[in-house]
Amino acid sequence: MAGSDHIWSEAVRTLERQQPFVLATVVNVRGSTPREVGAKMIVRNDGQFGTIGGGCGEAEVFRKARLLLNESSGARLTEVDLTGDFDQQEIGSCGGVMDVFIDRWSPQKDLAIARHLADSMERNRATALLTLVEPGARSEAQRGAKFVFDPADPHSSGVLVGLSNQALAKLSERVADALPGLIEIDENGEVHPAVRIGSSTTRCVFIDPVTGAQRLIIAGAGHIAVPLATLGSLMGFHVTVIDDRAAFANPQRFPCADKIIVSRFDAALESLQLDRHCYVISVTRGHSFDELVVRTALRQQSRLPAERRGCFIGMIGSRRRVRALLKQLEEDGFDPALLDEIHAPLGLDLGAETPEEIAVSIMAEIIRERRTGIRDDFSLGVKNGRLRKSPPRE
């Protein structure tokens, strides 16, 4: 899938072929829009990679990006109106307004930045691209100036000259939380959220965190795993399939998988270094193997510092078996807060019966949690399956 998780590796491939491109990024939204802040697409002479929502709005951005591509440099802000009426007082559910920043990237100036971002994504290292959207009255930098922000060395980015230590700490927290958005830098070196672009004479910067590759780790290579791997790949996940049977876990059976591991489930999971960008799904051939997968994933999470926890752990099975397992895990000393995060029984209730339908229900729950943080919870900490909302995963 041409998703945002793959945009930087595609940027590197394009620039290494000595092809310039224009990056179109949604930097602000008002009302209901088809894509969120941070959505982006690459526009080249041979077409595009990624999407900012499709339709006439994307077509207009594509047209403007192609015009910018033919220039030697530059960056512009364009407003995409999806309401059909700029003058209406309220934006309804049928449309909104997106501010899209289009910026020309060249092999000579920007390849090193693209490589840095692609490497950070591959290594799941917290980094962000900072782009100057409005220079402000006193800035010597031009619109479109790009810098890589590394929380480990926050003073390395030129656009942040003069920021207070408190402001740099706020930016580091925002990168760790993977929250893209516009910020204003005032004359005192403090940062503030920017709602509208061009509303002041201060510097306006778009901060675009690199969250790392979202990994779908499927434990079990049976009937459900096959469509699940296909759907995961279509959704832009880096897909890993684990099973201890080579006759099941192989490239012929899983052509869409990025990685296949033939090993014991616990050993394989220990080798993967699970973090909050991982979605571990247990669809093994037996309840004892599902229990092994859940225990191994929980042990890894318990060893991590709090800021790196958050791995999605899901398991299929009946509610009776799920409750029995969670009770046993609590008696064995696992942190109830971690147990409360387990998604089981996994899958939205769609009335699914076939392996393909079950895979759809599983991915539906993953997408809902990934985008909204809302879930149906049957774990020990929540009674009666009431809805809970936690922070979205992107």
FENURRA-V339958 format. One line per field, one symbol per residue. phi: phi as a letter, one per 30 degrees, with the letter a starting at -180 (. if undefined). A space follows every 50 residues. Layout:
BEGIN
phi->???
END
This chain:
BEGIN
phi->.dcddcddddddeddddicdbcccbdcabbidbdbcejdabccbdckbbj ackiiddddddeddddddddcdakabcbccccciadcddbcdddaabccc ccbdcbddccddddddddddddchcdabccbddbdidcdddcejebbccc edbdddcedcejdddddddddddddddhcdldbccddciccbdcdbdida cddbbccbdcdiddcccccjcddddddddddddddjddcccbacbddcca dddbddddbbbcaedddddddchdbdccbcccbddadddedddddddddd dddddedcdkedbbbdkdddddddddddddddjddeddddcdcaddjddc idbdedddddddddddddddcbidbcccdddbciiddbbbdedb
END
